[in-house]
Amino acid sequence: MLGKNLFKVESNVDMSKEHYKALILFYNPLIGSDALYLYEYLAIRGNRPSFEELNNLLNILNISIDSFEKSLTKLNEYRLLKTLKKKNEDAYIFILNNPLNVKEFIKDDLFVRNFILKTSGQYYQSLISEIRFFNSHDDFEDVSAKYNPQELSAWGPEEESFLKNNNKKSYNFNTLFDVNVFLKDMSDNLFPLKYRTYENLSEIAKLADLYNISYDKMRLFISEAYKVGETGLDLKLLRYKCQSAIPEYKRIENGMYDVPCLTFLMNKQEGKELSPYDKKILYSLSNDYKLKPSVINVLVEHGLRNCDNRLLEKYLYPIASDLHRNNIENARDAINRLDRYEKPSKQSEVKQKYDDSKNPEFTEEMRKALMERRNQSDQ
């Protein structure tokens, strides 16, 4: 492994007192204090939705890559941690498992024998003598109250839907951002199934298409915008994080419209970051006028070309309303539609020209009457 390699943690650890006792008393002599510390830190750190550099972990633990690999090997050998490596890439997933409890450890032929070799038979027997095991209950009858199935009488199809594997459900939002790819590696704990509604997923895809948010970055934002025990997914906070994200600039060819709107507009302004004003306009065109990203990109290009390289709301919004009203949903139809719009004059700047054709004619008789009224008022 190298420090620049990527990793993320998936933790299945939920230790009881007996598991923790076994970890300290029986596993520690086998794996060593360094491996024990690594295990405990990763367990406390918990699940992370996205990958990060291994150097970050090494710096926090203040250990070398060699020491890390030795500890990792020990945790692998004693099934406390499973290491997965992505094919053809230097990216790893560390999956943490619970330790065996005391009884389970003692019954494991390999582990218990290795423990005696590493410590001593006398030490093993002294530990066993100090650990309290409950006696057999063979002479007792179980008279515990049983759960009454009638408690589930109100259960219906809606409740049943939550038990289905909804995270495997296929979604089709016709967006650049593939929601199915996004949800594939998204933990249910970080984004519970009941909040994977059409409204939430549609907003997630829309924000990703507008502001060029990657799958990993969106997973991170979701984990920060989801508030356990409160209102669920905070869409306003999610939008703020997407709009505030540091953009990733990627050069595209002229005539490419099926790209994130932020990327398209950055190309139009030679890589310069978008202002909050620009980002607000993009969101309004998508949210208020229901335009697809490719149609927004065509409209933005048209607006810059015809308004002296400016994005003017007064010019864009009426055209956006027209595109929405006429169901324009792709770049080709948008280009054909926008050919009808003329460039506004500099003087009017998209203001409507005043039509004076209906003004009444000012005659000589009207002029004389006006002068007489003025003379009378002066006297």
Disulfide bonds with the S-S distance in Angstrom:
none
